[in-house]
Amino acid sequence: MKKLLIAGAIALSSSISMANSNIPTDPAFAKIEQLMQANKVKDAYQELEKLAKTGNAQAMYNLGYLTQTGQGTAKNEKKAIQLYEQSAQKGYPVASYVLGKNYLTGALGLKQDAAKAKQYLQTASNQGFNDATVDLAVLYFSENTAASDQKGLKLLQPLIAKDHYQAIHAKALYEISTGFKNKDEAPIKQGLQSIQNLAQKGYIPALMAVGNMFVNGNIVPQNLPEAKKIFASLAQENVAQAKESLAVVEKMMADQAKASNKATAKKS
């Protein structure tokens, strides 16, 4: 089975508030959010510096993000990592999560280190950051042992009980992968059903997964026109990955059309 794409990375924006996070925003950030919305990024950065000097962990994290992306200050990934570390040490879970993700991929100048990634993700998960819990479970699944699989499933279960889409999606992909590995159709069908249910609810990673399934043709019959519809719809919503996938599908359809025309010409 071709690898299914999983939208595992958190979507960080220039906004200080984290809409996709279950971690509450400090009320002290109201003025900073107003400055960001007014595109006064340098002023927002200066206000964050003031807050950070008081020991505010969320301010340290957001300073790190702005420094990482070069907003309101010079871009400096090394300094950004230092700010994330300071924030994490103060107990801000999103900072631990971001450090874990970057150690996992070896980004921002960090040496790839799965052990450190797991440590930071575990810390963020223990502090109640759901994205970290899901990513930690996926990391356990990647270890491909019965014990690690059980650890991953145990982490996901409380979130699944709360109808947490990301957790349901992670388990579904695990079920499909396990089904193929063990040549067992039951978990494949179960996982596919879960993904289809999420897609019907408009969950973007599930829609992307269904689109990829139609392209790959390994789990369901290949259906490029249907994949094109899904990716085109998501591309209109400015989902970057969907735009890339749409271009791939359109090329595949064009190549298939050329091949079909050549075959028809030979017969005639």
VEXDREN-2710 file (C-alpha; in Angstrom, 1 decimal):
% VEXDREN-2710
k/r/px/py/pz
1/MET/0.0/0.0/0.0
2/LYS/1.3/3.4/-0.9
3/LYS/1.8/5.6/2.1
4/LEU/-1.2/7.7/3.0
5/LEU/-0.6/11.3/3.7
6/ILE/-1.2/12.4/7.3
7/ALA/-1.5/16.0/8.2
8/GLY/0.5/15.7/11.4
9/ALA/2.0/19.1/11.7
10/ILE/0.3/21.9/13.5
11/ALA/-0.8/24.8/11.3
12/LEU/0.9/27.8/12.9
13/SER/-0.1/31.3/11.6
14/SER/0.9/34.8/12.2
15/SER/-1.9/35.1/14.7
16/ILE/-1.0/35.0/18.3
17/SER/-4.1/33.1/19.3
18/MET/-4.1/29.4/18.5
19/ALA/-7.5/28.5/17.3
20/ASN/-6.8/24.8/16.9
21/SER/-5.4/24.5/20.4
22/ASN/-7.3/23.3/23.5
23/ILE/-4.9/25.4/25.6
24/PRO/-6.5/28.7/26.7
25/THR/-5.0/32.0/25.7
26/ASP/-3.8/34.3/28.5
27/PRO/-6.1/37.4/28.8
28/ALA/-2.9/39.6/28.8
29/PHE/-2.7/38.9/25.1
30/ALA/-5.8/40.9/24.1
31/LYS/-3.7/44.0/23.2
32/ILE/-1.1/41.9/21.3
33/GLU/-3.9/40.2/19.3
34/GLN/-5.2/43.7/18.4
35/LEU/-1.8/44.8/17.2
36/MET/-1.4/41.6/15.1
37/GLN/-4.8/42.1/13.5
38/ALA/-3.7/45.7/12.7
39/ASN/-0.5/44.3/11.1
40/LYS/1.6/46.1/13.7
41/VAL/3.8/43.1/14.1
42/LYS/6.9/45.0/15.4
43/ASP/4.8/46.6/18.1
44/ALA/3.3/43.2/19.0
45/TYR/6.8/41.8/19.3
46/GLN/7.9/44.5/21.7
47/GLU/4.8/43.9/23.8
48/LEU/5.6/40.2/23.9
49/GLU/9.1/41.0/25.0
50/LYS/7.7/42.9/28.0
51/LEU/5.4/40.0/28.9
52/ALA/8.2/37.5/28.5
53/LYS/10.4/39.4/30.9
54/THR/7.7/38.9/33.6
55/GLY/8.1/35.1/33.1
56/ASN/5.0/34.7/30.9
57/ALA/5.6/31.3/29.2
58/GLN/3.0/31.9/26.4
59/ALA/4.8/35.2/25.6
60/MET/8.1/33.3/25.3
61/TYR/6.5/30.8/23.0
62/ASN/5.0/33.4/20.7
63/LEU/8.3/35.4/20.7
64/GLY/9.9/32.1/19.5
65/TYR/7.4/31.7/16.7
66/LEU/7.8/35.3/15.5
67/THR/11.6/34.9/15.7
68/GLN/11.4/31.7/13.8
69/THR/9.4/33.2/11.0
70/GLY/11.0/36.7/11.0
71/GLN/8.0/38.7/12.0
72/GLY/8.6/41.9/13.9
73/THR/12.3/40.9/14.2
74/ALA/15.1/39.3/12.3
75/LYS/14.6/35.6/11.5
76/ASN/16.7/33.5/13.8
77/GLU/15.9/29.8/14.2
78/LYS/18.6/29.2/16.9
79/LYS/17.1/32.0/19.0
80/ALA/13.6/30.7/18.3
81/ILE/14.6/27.3/19.7
82/GLN/16.0/28.9/22.8
83/LEU/12.7/30.8/23.4
84/TYR/10.7/27.6/22.9
85/GLU/12.9/25.8/25.4
86/GLN/12.5/28.6/27.9
87/SER/8.7/28.5/27.4
88/ALA/8.7/24.7/27.8
89/GLN/10.7/24.9/31.0
90/LYS/8.0/27.3/32.3
91/GLY/5.4/24.7/31.6
92/TYR/3.8/25.9/28.4
93/PRO/2.7/22.7/26.6
94/VAL/2.5/24.1/23.0
95/ALA/6.3/24.9/23.3
96/SER/7.0/21.3/24.3
97/TYR/4.9/20.1/21.4
98/VAL/6.7/22.3/18.9
99/LEU/10.1/21.1/20.2
100/GLY/9.0/17.5/20.0
101/LYS/7.8/17.9/16.4
102/ASN/11.1/19.6/15.4
103/TYR/13.2/17.0/17.1
104/LEU/11.2/14.3/15.3
105/THR/11.9/15.8/11.9
106/GLY/15.3/17.3/12.5
107/ALA/14.0/20.8/11.6
108/LEU/15.1/24.3/12.8
109/GLY/18.7/23.2/12.9
110/LEU/18.0/20.5/15.5
111/LYS/19.6/17.1/15.1
112/GLN/16.9/14.5/14.6
113/ASP/16.3/12.7/17.9
114/ALA/13.3/10.4/18.4
115/ALA/14.0/10.0/22.1
116/LYS/13.9/13.7/22.7
117/ALA/10.9/14.1/20.5
118/LYS/9.0/11.5/22.6
119/GLN/10.1/13.2/25.8
120/TYR/8.7/16.6/24.7
121/LEU/5.5/15.1/23.2
122/GLN/5.0/13.2/26.5
123/THR/5.4/16.3/28.5
124/ALA/2.9/18.3/26.4
125/SER/0.5/15.4/26.5
126/ASN/0.7/15.2/30.3
127/GLN/-0.1/18.9/30.4
128/GLY/-3.3/18.3/28.4
129/PHE/-2.3/19.3/24.9
130/ASN/-4.4/16.9/22.7
131/ASP/-2.3/17.3/19.5
132/ALA/0.7/16.1/21.4
133/THR/-1.2/13.1/22.7
134/VAL/-2.2/12.1/19.1
135/ASP/1.3/12.6/17.7
136/LEU/2.8/10.6/20.6
137/ALA/0.4/7.7/19.8
138/VAL/1.4/7.9/16.1
139/LEU/5.1/7.8/17.2
140/TYR/4.4/4.7/19.2
141/PHE/2.7/3.1/16.2
142/SER/5.8/3.7/14.1
143/GLU/7.9/1.6/16.4
144/ASN/6.0/-1.5/15.1
145/THR/5.9/-3.6/18.3
146/ALA/2.9/-5.0/20.0
147/ALA/3.8/-3.2/23.2
148/SER/4.1/0.2/21.5
149/ASP/0.9/-0.3/19.6
150/GLN/-0.9/-0.9/22.8
151/LYS/0.6/2.3/24.3
152/GLY/-0.6/4.3/21.3
153/LEU/-4.1/2.9/21.4
154/LYS/-4.3/3.6/25.2
155/LEU/-3.3/7.2/24.6
156/LEU/-6.0/7.7/21.9
157/GLN/-8.9/6.0/23.6
158/PRO/-9.9/8.8/26.0
159/LEU/-9.9/11.3/23.1
160/ILE/-11.8/9.0/20.8
161/ALA/-14.4/8.7/23.6
162/LYS/-14.8/12.5/23.3
163/ASP/-15.2/12.2/19.5
164/HIS/-11.8/13.9/18.9
165/TYR/-11.5/13.8/15.1
166/GLN/-7.7/13.8/15.0
167/ALA/-7.5/10.8/17.4
168/ILE/-10.2/8.9/15.5
169/HIS/-8.3/9.5/12.2
170/ALA/-5.0/8.4/13.7
171/LYS/-6.5/5.1/14.9
172/ALA/-8.2/4.6/11.5
173/LEU/-4.9/4.9/9.7
174/TYR/-3.3/2.5/12.2
175/GLU/-6.1/0.0/11.6
176/ILE/-5.7/0.2/7.9
177/SER/-1.9/-0.2/8.1
178/THR/-2.3/-3.1/10.5
179/GLY/-4.8/-4.8/8.3
180/PHE/-2.5/-4.7/5.3
181/LYS/0.4/-5.9/7.4
182/ASN/-1.6/-8.9/8.8
183/LYS/-3.6/-9.5/5.6
184/ASP/-6.8/-9.0/7.6
185/GLU/-9.7/-7.2/5.9
186/ALA/-11.6/-6.5/9.1
187/PRO/-9.4/-3.7/10.5
188/ILE/-9.1/-2.3/6.9
189/LYS/-12.8/-2.0/6.6
190/GLN/-13.2/-0.6/10.1
191/GLY/-10.5/2.0/9.5
192/LEU/-11.9/3.0/6.1
193/GLN/-15.4/3.4/7.6
194/SER/-14.0/5.7/10.3
195/ILE/-12.2/7.8/7.7
196/GLN/-15.3/8.0/5.5
197/ASN/-17.4/9.1/8.5
198/LEU/-14.9/11.9/9.3
199/ALA/-14.8/12.9/5.7
200/GLN/-18.6/13.3/5.6
201/LYS/-18.2/15.6/8.6
202/GLY/-15.8/17.8/6.6
203/TYR/-12.6/16.8/8.5
204/ILE/-9.8/17.9/6.1
205/PRO/-7.2/15.3/6.9
206/ALA/-9.8/12.6/6.3
207/LEU/-10.9/14.2/3.1
208/MET/-7.3/14.2/2.0
209/ALA/-6.9/10.6/3.0
210/VAL/-10.0/9.6/0.9
211/GLY/-8.6/11.6/-2.0
212/ASN/-5.3/9.8/-1.7
213/MET/-7.1/6.4/-1.6
214/PHE/-8.9/7.2/-4.9
215/VAL/-5.5/8.2/-6.4
216/ASN/-3.6/5.1/-5.2
217/GLY/-6.3/2.6/-5.9
218/ASN/-5.0/0.2/-3.3
219/ILE/-7.8/0.3/-0.7
220/VAL/-10.6/1.4/-3.0
221/PRO/-10.7/1.3/-6.8
222/GLN/-8.8/4.1/-8.5
223/ASN/-11.1/7.0/-9.3
224/LEU/-9.2/10.1/-10.4
225/PRO/-12.2/12.2/-11.3
226/GLU/-13.6/11.8/-7.7
227/ALA/-10.1/12.5/-6.3
228/LYS/-10.0/15.6/-8.4
229/LYS/-13.3/16.8/-7.0
230/ILE/-12.1/16.4/-3.4
231/PHE/-8.8/18.1/-4.0
232/ALA/-10.4/20.9/-6.0
233/SER/-12.9/21.6/-3.2
234/LEU/-10.1/21.7/-0.6
235/ALA/-7.9/23.8/-2.8
236/GLN/-10.7/26.4/-2.9
237/GLU/-10.4/26.5/0.8
238/ASN/-6.7/27.3/0.4
239/VAL/-5.4/23.9/1.7
240/ALA/-1.9/23.9/0.3
241/GLN/-1.5/20.2/0.3
242/ALA/-4.7/19.9/-1.7
243/LYS/-3.4/22.2/-4.3
244/GLU/-0.3/20.1/-4.8
245/SER/-2.4/16.9/-4.9
246/LEU/-4.8/18.4/-7.4
247/ALA/-1.9/19.2/-9.7
248/VAL/-0.7/15.6/-9.5
249/VAL/-4.1/14.2/-10.2
250/GLU/-4.6/16.5/-13.2
251/LYS/-1.3/15.4/-14.6
252/MET/-2.2/11.8/-14.1
253/MET/-5.5/12.3/-15.9
254/ALA/-3.9/14.1/-18.8
255/ASP/-1.3/11.3/-19.1
256/GLN/-4.0/8.7/-19.1
257/ALA/-6.0/10.6/-21.7
258/LYS/-2.9/10.8/-24.0
259/ALA/-2.3/7.1/-23.5
260/SER/-5.9/6.3/-24.4
261/ASN/-5.8/8.5/-27.5
262/LYS/-2.6/6.8/-28.7
263/ALA/-4.2/3.4/-28.2
264/THR/-7.2/4.4/-30.2
265/ALA/-5.1/5.8/-33.0
266/LYS/-3.2/2.6/-33.3
267/LYS/-6.4/0.6/-33.6
268/SER/-7.7/2.9/-36.3
END
